[in-house]
Amino acid sequence: MKLRTYKKEFGYSYALGASLVIELLQNRPEDCIVVIFSPAYPDKGGRIAKLCEKYNIPIEENQKFIDMLSPKENCYALAAFSKRERQIGAGKSHVILDSPSDMGNLGAVIRSCAGFGINDVAIVGGGADVFNPKAIRASMGAFFHINAQYFDSITDYLGFFGGNRGIYTFMLGGDHNLADLPVNKNEIYSLVFGNEASGLDYDTYKNIGKSVVIGHSGKIDSLSLPTAAGIALFWFAK
């Protein structure tokens, strides 16, 4: 296979950086196509090489290709891996992102999900590409711990997973303050967050689940998507 600069329509993507390569090899070695080292990488016979040997994954040296994919970063190792959408679980709690627009924010939310024990992320209405190397990088490799699945709309998602779960939609005009919201540790739930610029559409979500606001001082108009998701995940994880 001839590897090229990432495009969404390709069947493969990249993990850029030694720590991300290790996450891939430890968690999804079956998806790894090849590992590429920089000649300057100081640990060529170390952990990555041993994992590649264990799983029979080829290794190459190619500084030019690394520079093409990661021209502004100190990247000494990368891996190409097969893209595979992994279905989220029916009996699991989920985070739902409606039309996220920024790959960095998407990766940051995925990292928080993995950190607080939510392994299933639904993306509804399109938006940022979860397989983009920028999203993978922003997740710091947490992407390889979670399942991510796309749905055309929240209605489509609810058709599969709407029953027997609490659904909490986070919006500025929410009816319930998160700080006053009781959490049932046995509940299966979905936490829903909107686009960074526009949030959740009120008409679409007004009759779906419980609307929740995260209270904060009047010095800001809203919280960033990764911050809001991190706070909500912490609250429900406790």
Secondary structure, 3 states (H helix, E strand, C coil): CCCCCCCCCCCEEEEECHHHHHHHHHHCHHHEEEEEECCCCCCCCCHHHHHHHHHCCCEEECHHHHHHHCCCCCCCEEEEEECCCCCCCCCCCEEEEECCCCHHHHHHHHHHHHHCCCCEEEEECCCCCCCCHHHHHHCCCHHHHCEEEEECCHHHHHHHHCCCCEEEEECCCCCEEHHHCCCCCCCCEEEEECECCCECCHHHHCCCCEEEECCCCCCCCCCCHHHHHHHHHHHHHC
